[in-house]
C-alpha cells in the first residue's frame, strides 16, 4: 500500500507533511522577538553561482512533500524524512525529533530505516541531563549488525562504553572507526590514560592496533620524573611510528618535556611542634627528616645543589604574617598542617616560592599566584576509592553501615556522590545506607537493613499457627552483594561479627565486608583479629606487611615504639611531602603519571590536589595479608 493513499496513510500525509512543519513554523514565529524598523540596507546582488541554499530539517520536509506530489517512491520519501529527523537530532532539537519519530515509526518497514530512527533516538537520549545508558546500550545492540549505519553507531557506542568505564574497549572501537584524525587520536590517548599500568602493559601485548598509543602512555608514566630520559624515549617512539597522528604530542606531554627538574636549595617546614597538635606535627617532622636523610645520604655538602638546607619552624603560636616573614628567604615551603593557617598564608607567599601544603583549602581560596600542591590524608578520599573499586569489581547492590554524623557522614556522602556518578539515574536503586547512633543500635541497624526482623516475624507467625516445634533459620535479603563499613576500629570490631551472624547460611557465596584505614588499628589482640576476620580494608602501603620500606618501618618502630597507627600514618605523610617538593611539577604536568610513596601511589589529576591510591589488606585470624587491588574478593566469591 502506498504511504499516502486514502485512509490511515492519508492521516500520515496530513500530519507529516502539513500539520507538523506548519505547527513548528507557527511556534517559532510566536516566540520570535518583536520586529524593529531599521533603515533599508543596500541591495546585495547574489549571482547564481554564489547562491547555495542551506539545507535544513524544514527544507527537507518540504522536499519530501514535493517528492510525494511528483509520485516519487515511498523509499525516497522516507529517506528524506529520516534525513530531516537526523538533522533535528544533531542540532539538539529533540522535541521535534521525537515528534518525527512518532509519526514515522509505523511506516518504517526497512531494517535500515529502523536503524536510522534508532540512531536519532539515541542521539537525543544522550543529550538529556541523565541519559538512560542501559536503554541506549540495548537500542544500539539491536542495530549493531547493520553495516550501512556502523559509522554512525560507533561514536554512540563509544559514549556508552565510556559511561561503563570500559576504557580499553572504547579506545579499541574508536581506533577501529577512526579515519586517522588528530582529534580521534587525542581522545584515544585520553581513554588509554584511564587504564592502570598493569592494564596498559597487558593490552600492549595483545592489541596491535592500539600498541602505539599504549606504548607512548607507558613511556610517559615510566619516565615521568625524568624529563631528559622521557624525551629520548619519545624520540625512539617517533622513529617506530613515523606516520602516527600523535607525532604531534598531546599538550600535557609537551608541557612535561619543557619542565626543568626542581632542585630546592632552602626548604622551610611549618608544623605545630607543641600544643594540642604537637604529637602530630612531630610525627610529620620525623617523616620529613627520614626522607631527607634517605634521599641525600650520599651527599655531605648541605646547601649544595644536591643537598638543600632544611629548617623547621613551630607554627603553633605564630600568625600567618609571622610565618611568611620567617620563610621569605626560602624557595620551598612544606606545611602548614592546619587548614585555616594555609588559607591565611598562601596569599603572603612570594610568586617564586613553591609549597606543599599539608591539608586542603577550597579552590576559591587558592591565590592565582600561588605555586604548589595540596596534600591531605582525607578520609573522604578512601571512600571515593572504595566506591570506584566496588564498581569495578561488579558489585551492584552494596550496603553502607556507618556511624551517624562527623567523619563517617562525610565518608558516606563522598561514597554516595561517586556511586551516583558511576551509575547515573540507577544509583539510588542499588545503594542502601544505614546509620547507627551508638553501639547498642548496631544489631538492630544490621538486622533491619537485611530484613532479618521481617523473617523472624514470619517465623513467629507460623509457630503460632502450629502445635509442633518449628526448626528454623531466619533469612536475609538475597540481593546484597557487599557491605561497606565506615566506623572506628572498636565499632568495626563489633559490627563485623554482627554482619556475619545476620547472614543466612543458605547463601552459597560469602558477602564481603569492606572498610577503610579508619576501621583498623595495628593495636590488636588475637580476639580482635578473630572478630575482624575476612574484613578487607584500604590503607597505606606503609601500614601493611611486606612494604618496600620494611627496613625503615622497623627502624621507626625501634625509635618510637609508643606511636599509634594514626601517628605512623602521619610519619608516612611527612616522608612523601618531601618527595613531592621535587616531583610535584612533573606529576602536575602529566595528570596520569604516578609516584610510589609510603602513603600510597601519588598523582595530581586535578586542581593541584594530591591523589593517593591506597593498597588493600585482608584480616585473618593470624594477622593482616596484603592483597593487590585485583586480588581482593569479587562478587563471585573467593
C-alpha positions as CSV (number, residue, x, y, z in Angstrom):
1,X,0.0,0.0,0.0
2,X,1.2,3.4,-0.8
3,X,2.2,5.6,2.1
4,X,-0.2,8.3,1.1
5,X,-3.3,6.5,0.0
6,X,-6.7,7.2,1.4
7,X,-7.4,6.1,5.0
8,X,-4.7,5.8,7.7
9,X,-2.0,6.7,5.2
10,X,-3.7,10.0,4.3
11,X,-3.5,10.7,8.0
12,X,0.2,10.3,7.8
13,X,0.3,12.6,4.8
14,X,-1.5,15.4,6.6
15,X,0.4,15.1,9.8
16,X,3.9,14.6,8.4
17,X,3.9,16.9,5.5
18,X,1.5,19.6,6.6
19,X,0.4,19.8,10.2
20,X,3.8,19.1,11.7
21,X,6.0,21.6,9.8
22,X,3.4,24.3,9.9
23,X,2.9,23.9,13.6
24,X,6.7,24.1,14.1
25,X,6.9,27.3,12.0
26,X,4.0,28.9,13.8
27,X,5.5,28.0,17.1
28,X,8.8,29.5,16.1
29,X,7.1,32.7,14.8
30,X,5.0,33.1,18.0
31,X,8.2,33.2,20.2
32,X,10.1,35.5,17.9
33,X,11.1,38.9,19.3
34,X,9.1,41.9,18.0
35,X,10.5,43.4,14.9
36,X,12.4,46.7,14.9
37,X,12.2,49.0,12.0
38,X,15.7,49.8,10.6
39,X,16.9,51.8,7.7
40,X,16.9,49.9,4.4
41,X,20.2,48.2,3.6
42,X,21.8,48.3,0.1
43,X,20.6,45.5,-2.1
44,X,23.2,42.8,-2.3
45,X,23.5,41.2,-5.7
46,X,23.9,37.4,-5.5
47,X,24.9,35.6,-8.6
48,X,23.6,32.2,-9.4
49,X,27.0,30.7,-8.6
50,X,27.0,32.3,-5.2
51,X,23.5,31.2,-4.1
52,X,24.0,28.0,-2.2
53,X,20.7,27.2,-0.3
54,X,21.3,25.9,3.2
55,X,19.7,22.5,3.8
56,X,17.6,22.4,7.0
57,X,15.3,19.9,8.5
58,X,12.3,22.1,7.4
59,X,13.5,22.3,3.8
60,X,13.9,18.5,3.8
61,X,10.3,18.1,5.0
62,X,9.3,20.4,2.1
63,X,11.4,18.3,-0.3
64,X,9.5,15.2,1.0
65,X,6.2,16.8,0.2
66,X,7.3,17.7,-3.3
67,X,8.6,14.1,-3.8
68,X,5.2,12.8,-2.9
69,X,3.4,15.2,-5.2
70,X,5.7,14.1,-8.1
71,X,5.0,10.5,-7.5
72,X,8.4,9.5,-6.1
73,X,8.9,6.2,-4.5
74,X,7.9,5.6,-0.9
75,X,11.5,4.7,0.0
76,X,12.8,8.1,-1.3
77,X,10.2,10.0,0.7
78,X,11.0,8.1,4.0
79,X,14.7,8.6,3.4
80,X,14.2,12.3,3.1
81,X,12.1,12.5,6.3
82,X,14.7,10.4,8.1
83,X,17.4,12.9,7.0
84,X,15.2,15.7,8.4
85,X,14.9,13.8,11.7
86,X,18.6,13.2,11.8
87,X,19.3,17.0,11.3
88,X,16.8,17.8,14.2
89,X,18.7,15.4,16.4
90,X,22.2,16.6,15.5
91,X,21.1,20.2,16.2
92,X,19.7,19.3,19.6
93,X,16.0,19.9,18.6
94,X,14.9,16.8,20.3
95,X,11.2,17.7,20.8
96,X,10.9,17.9,17.0
97,X,13.0,14.7,16.6
98,X,10.6,12.7,18.9
99,X,7.6,14.0,17.1
100,X,9.0,13.0,13.7
101,X,9.9,9.5,15.0
102,X,6.4,9.1,16.5
103,X,4.9,9.8,13.1
104,X,7.4,7.9,11.0
105,X,7.7,4.6,13.0
106,X,4.5,2.9,11.7
107,X,5.9,3.4,8.1
108,X,9.5,2.1,8.8
109,X,9.3,-1.3,7.1
110,X,13.0,-1.4,6.2
111,X,15.5,-2.6,8.8
112,X,17.9,0.1,7.6
113,X,15.3,2.8,8.1
114,X,14.5,1.5,11.6
115,X,18.2,1.6,12.4
116,X,18.5,5.2,11.3
117,X,15.5,6.1,13.5
118,X,17.1,4.4,16.5
119,X,20.3,6.4,15.9
120,X,18.3,9.7,16.1
121,X,16.5,8.5,19.2
122,X,19.8,7.6,20.9
123,X,21.4,11.0,19.9
124,X,18.6,12.8,21.7
125,X,18.7,10.5,24.7
126,X,22.4,11.2,25.1
127,X,21.7,14.9,25.2
128,X,19.5,14.7,28.3
129,X,20.8,15.6,31.7
130,X,20.8,12.0,32.9
131,X,20.9,9.7,29.9
132,X,19.5,6.2,30.3
133,X,22.7,4.4,29.2
134,X,21.2,0.9,29.8
135,X,18.4,1.7,27.4
136,X,20.8,3.3,24.9
137,X,23.0,0.2,25.0
138,X,20.0,-2.0,24.4
139,X,18.9,0.0,21.4
140,X,22.4,0.0,19.9
141,X,22.8,-3.7,20.4
142,X,19.6,-4.3,18.3
143,X,21.1,-2.5,15.3
144,X,24.8,-3.3,15.7
145,X,24.7,-5.7,12.7
146,X,23.6,-3.2,10.1
147,X,26.8,-2.4,8.3
148,X,25.4,0.6,6.5
149,X,25.0,2.6,9.7
150,X,28.1,1.3,11.6
151,X,29.9,4.7,11.1
152,X,27.0,6.4,12.8
153,X,26.7,3.8,15.6
154,X,30.4,3.7,16.6
155,X,30.6,7.2,18.3
156,X,27.4,6.4,20.2
157,X,28.8,3.0,21.3
158,X,32.0,4.8,22.5
159,X,29.9,7.1,24.7
160,X,28.2,4.0,26.2
161,X,31.5,2.3,26.8
162,X,32.9,5.4,28.4
163,X,29.9,5.6,30.8
164,X,30.5,2.0,31.7
165,X,34.2,2.7,32.4
166,X,35.2,0.2,29.8
167,X,38.1,2.4,28.7
168,X,40.1,-0.1,26.6
169,X,37.0,-1.3,24.6
170,X,36.1,2.4,24.0
171,X,39.6,3.1,22.7
172,X,39.6,0.0,20.5
173,X,36.3,0.9,18.9
174,X,37.3,4.5,18.4
175,X,40.5,3.4,16.8
176,X,38.7,0.9,14.5
177,X,36.2,3.5,13.4
178,X,38.6,6.5,13.1
179,X,39.9,7.8,9.8
180,X,43.2,8.9,11.4
181,X,42.1,12.4,12.5
182,X,44.2,14.0,15.2
183,X,41.1,14.7,17.3
184,X,40.3,11.0,17.4
185,X,43.9,10.2,18.3
186,X,43.7,12.6,21.3
187,X,40.5,11.0,22.5
188,X,42.1,7.6,22.3
189,X,45.0,8.9,24.2
190,X,42.7,10.2,27.0
191,X,40.9,6.8,27.1
192,X,44.2,4.9,27.4
193,X,45.3,7.1,30.2
194,X,42.4,5.9,32.3
195,X,44.0,2.4,32.5
196,X,46.3,1.2,35.2
197,X,49.9,0.5,34.4
198,X,49.3,-3.2,34.5
199,X,46.3,-2.9,32.2
200,X,48.4,-0.9,29.7
201,X,51.2,-3.4,29.7
202,X,48.8,-6.4,29.2
203,X,46.9,-4.6,26.5
204,X,50.0,-3.6,24.6
205,X,51.0,-7.3,24.3
206,X,47.7,-8.4,22.7
207,X,46.4,-5.3,20.9
208,X,48.4,-4.4,17.8
209,X,46.1,-1.6,16.7
210,X,46.4,0.3,19.9
211,X,50.1,-0.5,20.5
212,X,51.4,2.9,19.5
213,X,49.1,4.8,22.0
214,X,49.7,2.2,24.7
215,X,53.5,2.3,24.4
216,X,53.5,6.1,24.4
217,X,51.3,6.1,27.6
218,X,53.7,3.6,29.3
219,X,56.7,5.8,28.4
220,X,55.2,8.9,29.8
221,X,54.4,7.1,33.1
222,X,57.6,5.2,33.4
223,X,59.9,8.2,32.9
224,X,57.5,11.0,34.1
225,X,60.0,12.2,36.7
226,X,63.0,12.2,34.3
227,X,62.3,14.7,31.5
228,X,65.6,14.1,29.7
229,X,65.1,10.3,29.6
230,X,61.5,10.8,28.6
231,X,62.5,12.9,25.7
232,X,65.0,10.3,24.5
233,X,62.3,7.5,24.8
234,X,59.7,9.6,22.9
235,X,62.3,10.2,20.1
236,X,62.6,6.5,19.8
237,X,58.8,6.1,19.7
238,X,58.6,8.6,16.9
239,X,61.0,6.6,14.8
240,X,58.9,3.5,15.3
241,X,55.6,5.2,14.3
242,X,56.6,8.0,11.9
243,X,53.0,8.5,10.4
244,X,51.1,8.3,13.7
245,X,48.9,11.4,14.4
246,X,50.4,11.7,17.9
247,X,53.7,12.7,16.3
248,X,52.1,16.0,17.3
249,X,52.3,15.1,21.0
250,X,49.5,15.8,23.4
251,X,49.9,19.2,25.1
252,X,50.5,17.8,28.6
253,X,53.4,15.8,27.3
254,X,54.8,18.9,25.6
255,X,54.5,20.8,28.9
256,X,56.2,18.0,30.8
257,X,59.2,17.9,28.5
258,X,59.7,21.7,28.9
259,X,60.0,21.4,32.7
260,X,63.3,21.8,34.4
261,X,63.6,19.3,37.3
262,X,63.4,21.2,40.6
263,X,66.4,21.3,43.0
264,X,65.2,23.1,46.2
265,X,68.0,24.9,47.9
266,X,66.3,26.1,51.1
267,X,63.3,24.3,52.5
268,X,61.2,25.7,55.3
269,X,58.8,23.3,57.2
270,X,55.9,24.8,59.1
271,X,54.4,22.4,61.7
272,X,52.7,22.6,65.1
273,X,55.5,21.1,67.2
274,X,53.9,22.0,70.6
275,X,50.4,22.3,72.0
276,X,47.3,20.3,71.0
277,X,48.7,19.1,67.7
278,X,52.3,18.8,68.8
279,X,52.4,15.0,68.6
280,X,51.0,15.1,65.1
281,X,53.5,17.7,64.0
282,X,56.4,15.8,65.4
283,X,55.4,12.7,63.6
284,X,55.2,14.6,60.3
285,X,58.6,16.2,61.1
286,X,60.3,12.8,61.7
287,X,58.9,11.5,58.4
288,X,60.4,14.5,56.5
289,X,63.7,14.0,58.2
290,X,63.7,10.3,57.3
291,X,63.1,11.2,53.6
292,X,65.7,13.9,53.7
293,X,68.5,11.6,55.0
294,X,67.3,8.8,52.8
295,X,67.4,11.0,49.7
296,X,70.7,12.7,50.5
297,X,72.5,10.1,52.5
298,X,75.4,10.1,50.0
299,X,75.8,13.9,49.9
300,X,77.6,15.7,52.7
301,X,77.6,19.3,51.4
302,X,74.4,20.7,52.9
303,X,73.1,23.7,50.9
304,X,74.6,22.4,47.7
305,X,72.5,21.6,44.6
306,X,72.4,18.0,45.7
307,X,71.6,18.6,49.4
308,X,69.4,21.5,50.3
309,X,69.1,23.2,53.7
310,X,66.0,22.4,55.7
311,X,64.7,24.3,58.7
312,X,61.7,23.6,60.9
313,X,59.5,26.3,62.4
314,X,56.9,25.8,65.1
315,X,53.6,27.2,63.6
316,X,51.6,26.6,66.7
317,X,51.8,30.1,68.2
318,X,52.7,32.1,65.1
319,X,50.4,34.1,62.8
320,X,50.4,33.7,59.1
321,X,52.2,37.1,58.7
322,X,54.9,35.9,61.2
323,X,55.4,32.7,59.2
324,X,55.5,34.5,55.9
325,X,58.3,36.7,57.2
326,X,60.2,33.8,58.6
327,X,60.2,31.9,55.3
328,X,60.7,34.9,53.0
329,X,64.2,33.7,52.1
330,X,63.2,30.1,51.3
331,X,62.4,28.7,47.9
332,X,60.3,25.8,49.1
333,X,57.6,25.6,51.9
334,X,56.2,22.4,53.4
335,X,53.1,23.0,55.5
336,X,51.3,24.3,57.4
337,X,49.2,21.4,58.8
338,X,46.1,23.4,59.8
339,X,43.6,24.4,57.1
340,X,42.9,27.9,58.3
341,X,46.6,28.7,58.6
342,X,47.1,27.5,55.0
343,X,44.4,29.8,53.6
344,X,45.9,32.8,55.5
345,X,49.5,32.1,54.5
346,X,49.1,31.4,50.8
347,X,48.4,35.0,49.7
348,X,51.5,36.1,51.6
349,X,54.0,33.8,49.8
350,X,56.2,35.1,47.1
351,X,55.5,34.1,43.4
352,X,58.8,32.2,43.2
353,X,58.1,30.1,46.3
354,X,56.7,26.7,45.8
355,X,54.7,25.0,48.6
356,X,53.5,21.5,49.6
357,X,50.5,22.3,51.9
358,X,49.7,19.5,54.3
359,X,45.9,20.0,54.1
360,X,43.4,21.3,51.6
361,X,41.5,24.5,51.1
362,X,38.6,25.3,48.9
363,X,39.5,26.1,45.3
364,X,38.2,29.6,45.5
365,X,40.7,30.2,48.4
366,X,43.7,29.4,46.2
367,X,45.5,32.6,45.0
368,X,46.3,32.6,41.3
369,X,49.9,33.5,42.0
370,X,50.4,30.6,44.5
371,X,52.6,27.8,43.1
372,X,52.2,24.5,44.8
373,X,50.1,21.5,45.7
374,X,47.8,20.3,48.5
375,X,48.5,17.1,50.3
376,X,46.0,15.7,52.8
377,X,45.1,12.4,54.4
378,X,41.4,13.0,53.8
379,X,39.1,10.1,54.9
380,X,36.7,11.0,52.0
381,X,39.4,10.0,49.5
382,X,39.3,6.5,50.9
383,X,35.5,6.4,50.5
384,X,35.9,7.5,46.9
385,X,38.5,4.8,46.2
386,X,36.2,2.2,47.7
387,X,33.3,3.3,45.6
388,X,35.3,3.1,42.4
389,X,36.8,-0.3,43.4
390,X,33.5,-1.8,44.3
391,X,32.0,-0.6,41.0
392,X,34.9,-2.1,39.0
393,X,34.5,-5.4,40.8
394,X,31.0,-5.7,39.5
395,X,29.0,-5.3,42.8
396,X,25.6,-3.8,42.1
397,X,23.7,-3.7,45.5
398,X,26.1,-2.7,48.3
399,X,25.0,-1.7,51.8
400,X,26.8,1.1,53.7
401,X,26.7,0.8,57.5
402,X,28.1,3.9,59.2
403,X,28.2,5.9,62.4
404,X,25.9,8.9,62.5
405,X,27.4,12.3,61.9
406,X,31.0,13.6,61.8
407,X,33.7,11.9,59.7
408,X,31.5,8.8,58.9
409,X,28.8,11.0,57.5
410,X,31.3,12.8,55.2
411,X,32.6,9.5,54.0
412,X,29.1,8.3,53.2
413,X,28.4,11.5,51.3
414,X,31.7,11.0,49.3
415,X,30.9,7.4,48.5
416,X,27.3,8.2,47.5
417,X,28.4,11.0,45.2
418,X,30.9,8.8,43.5
419,X,28.5,5.9,43.2
420,X,25.9,8.2,41.7
421,X,28.4,9.5,39.1
422,X,29.2,5.9,38.2
423,X,25.6,4.6,38.0
424,X,23.7,7.7,37.0
425,X,19.9,7.5,37.4
426,X,20.0,4.0,38.8
427,X,22.3,4.8,41.7
428,X,19.6,5.2,44.4
429,X,18.1,1.8,43.5
430,X,21.4,0.0,44.1
431,X,22.8,1.6,47.2
432,X,21.4,1.1,50.7
433,X,22.6,3.3,53.6
434,X,22.1,2.5,57.3
435,X,23.4,4.5,60.2
436,X,23.6,3.9,64.0
437,X,23.8,6.4,66.8
438,X,25.5,4.3,69.4
439,X,26.9,0.8,69.8
440,X,23.7,-0.6,71.2
441,X,21.9,0.3,67.9
442,X,24.3,-1.8,65.7
443,X,22.5,-5.1,65.8
444,X,19.1,-3.6,65.1
445,X,20.5,-1.5,62.3
446,X,22.1,-4.5,60.6
447,X,19.1,-6.8,61.0
448,X,16.8,-4.1,59.8
449,X,18.7,-3.4,56.6
450,X,18.9,-7.1,56.0
451,X,15.2,-7.7,56.6
452,X,16.0,-10.3,59.2
453,X,13.4,-8.8,61.5
454,X,10.7,-9.5,58.9
455,X,11.9,-13.0,58.5
456,X,11.8,-13.6,62.3
457,X,8.3,-12.1,62.5
458,X,7.1,-14.5,59.8
459,X,8.6,-17.4,61.7
460,X,6.8,-16.4,64.9
461,X,3.5,-16.2,63.0
462,X,4.0,-19.7,61.6
463,X,4.9,-21.0,65.1
464,X,1.7,-19.6,66.5
465,X,-0.3,-21.5,63.9
466,X,1.4,-24.8,64.5
467,X,1.3,-27.0,67.6
468,X,4.6,-28.8,66.9
469,X,8.0,-27.2,67.3
470,X,9.3,-25.4,64.2
471,X,13.0,-25.7,63.4
472,X,14.0,-22.6,61.5
473,X,16.8,-20.2,60.5
474,X,15.9,-16.6,59.7
475,X,16.7,-15.5,56.1
476,X,18.0,-12.1,54.9
477,X,17.8,-10.1,51.7
478,X,19.4,-12.0,48.9
479,X,20.3,-9.0,46.6
480,X,23.0,-7.6,48.9
481,X,26.4,-8.4,47.4
482,X,28.8,-6.2,49.6
483,X,29.0,-4.3,52.9
484,X,30.9,-1.1,53.4
485,X,31.6,-0.1,57.0
486,X,32.5,3.5,58.0
487,X,33.3,3.3,61.7
488,X,36.0,3.4,64.3
489,X,38.2,0.3,65.0
490,X,36.2,-0.5,68.1
491,X,32.9,-0.2,66.3
492,X,34.0,-2.3,63.4
493,X,35.2,-5.0,65.8
494,X,31.5,-5.2,67.0
495,X,29.9,-4.7,63.6
496,X,31.8,-7.4,61.6
497,X,30.6,-10.4,63.7
498,X,27.0,-8.9,63.7
499,X,27.0,-8.8,59.9
500,X,28.4,-12.3,59.7
501,X,25.8,-13.7,62.2
502,X,23.0,-12.0,60.4
503,X,23.6,-13.5,57.0
504,X,21.7,-16.6,56.1
505,X,23.7,-19.8,55.9
506,X,21.8,-20.8,52.8
507,X,23.6,-18.2,50.8
508,X,26.3,-20.1,48.9
509,X,28.7,-17.2,48.4
510,X,30.2,-15.1,51.1
511,X,29.2,-11.4,51.2
512,X,32.5,-9.4,51.6
513,X,32.8,-6.6,54.1
514,X,34.9,-3.6,53.1
515,X,36.3,-0.8,55.3
516,X,38.9,2.0,55.3
517,X,42.0,2.6,57.4
518,X,39.8,4.4,59.9
519,X,38.3,1.0,60.8
520,X,41.7,-0.8,61.5
521,X,44.3,-0.2,64.1
522,X,47.6,-2.1,64.5
523,X,47.0,-2.2,68.2
524,X,45.0,-5.5,68.1
525,X,44.7,-8.7,70.1
526,X,44.1,-12.2,68.9
527,X,40.4,-11.8,69.9
528,X,40.3,-8.6,67.7
529,X,41.7,-10.4,64.7
530,X,39.1,-13.2,65.2
531,X,36.3,-10.6,65.3
532,X,37.6,-8.8,62.2
533,X,38.4,-11.8,60.1
534,X,37.8,-11.5,56.4
535,X,37.5,-7.7,56.6
536,X,39.1,-6.1,53.6
537,X,40.3,-2.5,54.1
538,X,42.2,0.2,52.4
539,X,45.4,1.5,53.9
540,X,48.8,3.0,53.2
541,X,51.4,0.5,51.8
542,X,53.5,1.7,54.8
543,X,51.0,0.2,57.2
544,X,50.7,-3.2,55.5
545,X,53.1,-6.3,55.6
546,X,55.9,-6.6,53.1
547,X,56.1,-3.0,52.2
548,X,59.0,-1.8,50.2
549,X,60.4,0.3,53.1
550,X,60.3,-2.5,55.6
551,X,63.8,-1.6,57.0
552,X,62.7,2.0,57.6
553,X,59.5,0.8,59.2
554,X,61.4,-1.4,61.6
555,X,63.7,1.5,62.4
556,X,60.8,3.8,63.1
557,X,59.3,1.1,65.4
558,X,62.5,0.9,67.3
559,X,62.8,4.7,67.7
560,X,59.1,5.4,68.5
561,X,57.6,2.2,69.9
562,X,54.7,4.0,71.6
563,X,53.3,5.7,68.5
564,X,49.8,4.6,67.5
565,X,48.6,3.9,64.0
566,X,47.4,7.5,63.3
567,X,50.9,8.9,64.1
568,X,52.6,6.2,62.0
569,X,50.4,7.4,59.0
570,X,51.5,11.0,59.6
571,X,55.1,9.9,59.5
572,X,54.5,8.4,56.1
573,X,52.8,11.7,55.1
574,X,55.8,13.7,56.1
575,X,58.1,11.3,54.1
576,X,56.1,11.7,51.0
577,X,55.8,15.5,51.4
578,X,59.5,15.9,51.0
579,X,59.5,13.7,47.8
580,X,56.7,15.9,46.4
581,X,58.9,19.1,46.7
582,X,60.9,17.5,43.8
583,X,58.4,15.6,41.8
584,X,55.1,17.6,42.0
585,X,55.8,19.8,38.9
586,X,56.1,16.7,36.7
587,X,53.2,15.0,38.3
588,X,51.1,18.1,37.7
589,X,52.1,18.3,34.0
590,X,51.2,14.6,33.4
591,X,48.0,14.0,35.4
592,X,48.1,10.2,34.9
593,X,51.7,9.7,36.0
594,X,52.3,8.4,39.5
595,X,55.0,8.2,42.1
596,X,55.1,5.4,44.7
597,X,55.2,6.8,48.2
598,X,54.8,5.5,51.7
599,X,51.3,6.8,52.0
600,X,50.1,5.4,48.6
601,X,50.5,5.8,44.9
602,X,50.7,9.6,44.4
603,X,49.3,11.6,41.4
604,X,47.9,15.0,40.7
605,X,44.9,14.6,38.4
606,X,43.2,17.9,39.1
607,X,43.3,21.3,40.9
608,X,46.8,20.8,42.3
609,X,45.4,18.2,44.7
610,X,47.5,15.1,45.5
611,X,45.5,11.9,45.0
612,X,46.6,8.8,46.9
613,X,45.7,5.4,45.7
614,X,45.9,3.1,48.7
615,X,46.8,-0.6,49.0
616,X,44.4,-3.2,50.4
617,X,44.7,-5.7,53.2
618,X,42.6,-8.6,54.4
619,X,42.4,-9.6,58.1
620,X,42.8,-13.2,59.0
621,X,43.0,-14.8,62.4
622,X,46.8,-14.9,62.2
623,X,47.2,-11.3,61.0
624,X,46.9,-9.0,58.0
625,X,47.6,-10.1,54.5
626,X,48.4,-7.6,51.8
627,X,46.4,-8.2,48.6
628,X,46.6,-6.5,45.3
629,X,43.6,-4.4,44.1
630,X,42.8,-7.2,41.6
631,X,43.0,-10.0,44.1
632,X,40.5,-8.7,46.7
633,X,37.4,-10.8,46.7
634,X,34.9,-10.0,43.9
635,X,31.2,-10.6,43.5
636,X,31.7,-14.2,42.5
637,X,33.2,-15.1,45.8
638,X,36.7,-16.4,46.8
